[in-house]
C-alpha cells in the first residue's frame, strides 16, 4: 500500500469508522480473554498465524491461496463451534445472566463463612464425607441432576443434618447461593482429568467436574482420609489448614460481589495489556483489509466516445464533446476490478441517416460492472453530425474511435 493510498484512507475516516473499529476491538479482546481463560491460547495463536497468511496472500493478489484460505476459515469456524461448544454455551449463559434474574435473599456474611468453615472442619475430624458448592455468577441448573429443593438458611445444624449418614441425601452435593442452601442431594458432572484426581474418590471427581464447567467453588471432604479439598477453575487442591480455607472462601465471596464502577474501569485499563494491543492491531488490519473494501465511494473518469456500426456511406463530421466526464459509484472493492482505459461511451449508429444526432449518456451505452452505477455524466448528451460524402472524403474527427460493419455482414 502506497503512502498516498494510506493518507487517503486516513483522511476518509469518520465517526462511524471509529465506532466500527472500537466494537471490533472489544469483540476481539473478549475472544482473546475467553481463549486465555479456557486455556486454549494455542487456538488463538493458530488463528492469528492463518490470518496473517491470509492478509499477505490477499495483499499480494495470490487469488488461489486466498480462495483456499477463505474455504478453510469457513470450515475452521464450524470446527471451533463443535470443539468449544461447552465454553460457548457458558459464554452465552453469562450474557443471559446479565439480564433480570431472581435475586438471593442476601450475600453470604462473615458469620456464615465462619459457620461453614467450622462445619467442614468437624466433618473432616469425624470423617464425614461432604460436597458443598458455593455458586458464583454462572448458572448451574444445566449441570445439576436430581436432588431436592430446600431454600434454607446456611447454618451448621442444617449442614450437619443433610450430611448425616442416616440422611437420604448425604451422598449428594449441597448447593449454596448467597446465605441460602437452595438444593441438596444433587448429582454433579464428573471430571475426566484422572491425573488431577489421583488418590481421590467420586466426590472429588464431581467437585472438579463442576469447577471445569462453571465458576463455582466446590468444597469436598474425604470420608476415607478426612482431608479437605477445594476445586475451582478446573483445579483441585488440598487445604492445609482452616485459616487457608476461610481465606479462600472469603476471597471467593468478595470477588462474587458487585465491584464498584471505578474499580472495574481501573482494572480494565490496567490488566491484559498484551491482549489490548493485539486486539487493536488486529481490528485495524481487518478494517483496512475488509471494511475499506466495503466502503461506498464514487470516482470520476474521462470517457472517450466509441462509435459502432457506422454506415459505409456516411462520415462523421463532428463529435461534441470528444470526452465525457462520468461519475461512477459503488463499493471500493468493485473499483479494483475496473480498468479505467475500458470506460468508453459506446454509440451504435446502425441504420443512422445523415444529419445531427443527440445521444443520452446512460448505463445502456456505458458498459460498467454490474456492481457499479452511473451517478451522472457531464455533459449528459453526445452530439454527432453525420454527412454523406464519397469514399476518402469523409470527416473523421480525432478523439473518438469508430468501427464499420464488415463488408459481408447483413442486417436481419
N, C-alpha and C positions, 0 to 999 in steps of 0.2 A: 504494500500500500504506500503510495507516494505521500509526501508531506502536504501537497496541495489537496489531495483527497481527504487526508486526515483533518486538515484545517476546515474543509468544507463540512465534514461530518460533525466536528465540534461546534461549528457556527450554527448548525441547524438544530442543536439540542434545545428542547423546550421543557416546560414543566411536566408534560405527560411522559417524556423520556426519563426524566429524573425519578418520577414516581414508579415507572415501569422497572427501572434498574433497582430501585430500593426494594420493591416487592420481591424481585428475583433474588436479591442478596439475602433477604430474610428467609426465603424459602430454602435456598442452598445452605444457609447457616443452620437452619433447623435439621435439614437432612444430615449434614456432617456431624452435628451433635448427636443425632439419633444413631448414626453409624458408630460413633465413638462409644456411646453408652451401651450399645448392643454388641460391643466387641467385634464389629465387622468392618474395622478400618481398612482391612485388605481389600474389601469390595470397593470402598470409596477410592482407594488408590488405583485399582484396576479401571474403574470408570474414568478417572481423571486421565490416565495414560491413553485410553482409547479416544477420549475426547480431544486430546492434543493431536493425536494422529489424524483424526477426522478433520480438525481445523486446518492442519498443514495440507492434507490432501485436497480440501476444498479451495484453499487459497492458491495452490499451485495448479488448480484445474485438472486434477487427476480424477477424471469422471468415473472410471471403473472402480477405483478404490473407494471413492465417495459413495457410490451406489451400494457397494458391498457393506460398508460401514453402516449405512442407513438401515439396511436389512438386518444387520447384526444387532443394532441398538433396539430395533423393534422386538426381536426375539429375546434379547437380554432383559428388557423391561418386564416381559411376561415371566421370565425365569426369576427375576427379583421378587415379583409378587408371590410366586409359589414358594420360594425359599424363605422369605421373610413374612409370610402371611400372619404368623403369630405376633410379630413385632408391629406390623401394620395395623392389625386389629387392636392391639394395645394402644397405639398412637391415636386411632380414631375414638377409642373409648375415652381417652384422656380429653380429647376435644369435646366429646359429648358431656363429660363431667364438668366442663366449664359453664354449662347452662344451668337452669333452675333444677335443683335437686333437694331431696329430703335432707334436712339438717339434723345432726345429732343433738341430744339434749345440751351437752356442753363438752368442751375438750377435757381430756383426762388431766387431772390435777396432781400435784406432787404427792398428796397423801395417798391417792390411788396407786401411783407409781410405787411408793414405799410398800403398800399392802401387796401389790403384785410381786415385788421382789421378795418380801417375807414369805409369801405363799410358795413361790418357786423354790426358795431355799429349803423350806420344810419338805416339799416333795422330794428334793434331792437327798436330804438326810434320811428320809423314810423309804427311799427307793420306790417312789410312786411315779409311774410314767405319766407324762403330761405333754400336751402340744397346745400352745397358746399363740394365736395370731393377732397381731396388732395391725389393724387396717391403716393403710396410707391413703394416698389420693386416688389410686387405681381402683376401679370397680372389681369386686371379687366374685360376684354371683356366677359368672360363666365358668369359673374354675372349681366351684364347690358342688358337691353332690351329697344328698342325704342330710341327716341332721334334723334338729328341731328349733323352731323359732323360740326366743326367750325374752329378749329386751329387759334384762335385769341389771341393776347397778353393779358395777365391778366391786367385788369385796372378797376377803379371804374366805369367809364362810361359804359363799356361793361357789367359788372355785374348788374348795375342798369337797363340797357335796357332789359336784359334777365329776371330779376325777376319783371319787371313792370307788374302790374295786367292785363294790356291790351295785354301783350306778350303771344303768343301761348304756349310757353314752360315754363311759370313761375311756374307751379306746379311740374315740374320735378327737377332733380338734375343736377348740373354743375360738369363736370369732369376737374380737373386742373392737368396738367402734366408739371412739371418744371415751366416755366413762361408763359405757353400757356393754354388757355381754349380749349380743344380738342373736347368737346362734351357737349350738353346741352339738357334739356327736357328729361332726362334719367330716366327710372324706375329702382329702386333698389329692391333687395330681402328684405322682411320684417322679422323682428325678432319675435320669439315666446316667448321671455323672458318677459312675461307680468308684472311680479313684478318690473322689472327694468324700465318698460315703464309706470308705474302708473302716471296718470295725464298728459300724453303727447299724441301727435297725430301721424298721419301716417308718417310725415317727420322724426320724431324721431325713429319710428319703422324701417324705411328704413335705416336711418343712422346707427343704432345699427346692423341691419341685415348685412350690408356690412362689418362693422368692425369685425363681428364674423367670416367672411369668408376670409378676406384679412387683410393686414397691413396698409390699407388706414386710413387717418384721415378724419372724416366726421363732418362738422360744420352745425348744424341745428339752425335756428332762428324760434321761435314760433310766429305764426301770432296772436294768441289769447293773449298770456302773454307778448310778447316782450322780452323773455329770450333767452339767447344763451347757447347752449349745445354742447359738444364735445363727439363724440363716437369714441373709439379707443380700439383695442384689446379686443373686446367683452364687454366693459364697457361704460356707458354713464353718464356724469356728467355735471352739470350746471356750467357755468363760472361766477365767482362772479364779475369780473371787466375786463376792457380791457387790462391792463398790464399782467394779467394772460393769457388771450387769446393770446396776442402777444408772450409771453414766450413759451407757449405750441406749437405754430406754429413754432417758431424759433428752438426749440429743435427737433421737427419732421423733419424739413428741414435739420438740421445739421446731424442727425442720418441717413438720407437718402443718404447723400453724401458719396463718397468713403473714407473709413478710411485708413490712411497710414498703410503700411505693418507692421511697427514696433509696432504700437498701437494694430493692430489686434493680433499679436503674444503675446503681453503683456497681452491682455485681455484673450486670450486662456489659458495661463498658470496660470492666477490669478483667474479666475472665475470657478464656478461649480466644486469645489474640490471633493465633495462627489460623484458626477456623474463620475468623472475621476477614483476615487478609485474603485467604483463599476464596471465600465467598464473593468478596468484592471483585477480585480479579476475574473469577470465572463468570460472574454476571456481566461484567464489561465486555469480555470476549464474546459471550453469547449475544449481547446487544449489537456488537459490531458485525458479527457474522450473520445473525438471523434477523434481528429487529430492523437493522438498517436496510436489509434487503427487502423487508416487507413494508417499508415506509412509502407512502404515496408521494410521488414527485412529478413535476412537469418540466419538460425541456423543449427548447426551440431549435428548429433545424431550417436551413435554407434549401428548399426542394426545387431542383430544376424541372423543366417541362419535358415530357417524353410523349411524342405523337406517334400513334399506331395507325396502320391501315390507311395511309394517305393515298387517295385515288391517283392513278398514273397520269391523269390529265390535269392535275392540279399542282400548284406550287404554294408554298407558304410565304406570303408577302411580309407578314408582321405577326409577332407574338409579343403580347404585353400583359404582365411583365415577364421577363425571362426566368425569374425565380420567385417562388412563393415562400413567405415566412410562415411556417406551420408550428403550432404549439401542440405537443403530444403529452398526455397524462397517463400514469399507470404506476405500478409498483417498481421500485428501484431495480429489483432483480430482473424484471421483464425487459428493462432497457439494456441489460447486459447481453441479451441475445439479438439486439437490433444493430444492423450495420448502417451507420449514417449515410454511406455512399449509395445505399439501396433505396433511400427515401426519395421518390420522384412522383411527380404528378402525371398520371397516365391518362391521355386523352385519345379516345377512339374516334377516328374520322371516317369510318366506314360509311359509304353512301353519302358522304358530305358533298355539297354543291359549292360553287364559287360564291364568295361573299364573306361577310363577317359573322363570327360565331362567338357566343359568350358562354363559357362553361363554368359551372359552380364547382369549387373545390370541396370535396366531401370524402368520406371514407370509401365511397364506391370507386373513386379514381385515385385514391392514395393507399396503396397496399401496405398495411402495417400488421404486426402480430395481433391476434385477437385479444390478447390481454391489455393492449394499449387502446386509447381512444383519442380522436382528434378533438381538441378543445376549440381552436379557431384557426383561421388562415387569413393572412394579410398580404395582399387584398384577397377578398373572398372569391373573385372571379378571374378567369384567364380569358383574355380577348385575343382571338385568332382571325386573321384576314387571309382568305384563300383566293387565289386568282387562277384563271385559265391561261395557260401560256404554252407555247411549243416546247418540246423537249430540249433541254440545255439552257433555257432562258427563264427557268423558274427560280424565284427567290427562295433561298433557304437561310433564314437569319441564324446567326450564331447564338449559342446559349440554350439550345434545346436539341433533343435527339428525336429523330423520326424514323419510321420504317414504312415500307410499302408492301402490299400483298405480293406474293411471288407471282411470276408470270403465268404459271399453270394453275393457280388456285381459282376455285369457282365459289360463288356465293349461292347458298341454297335459297 
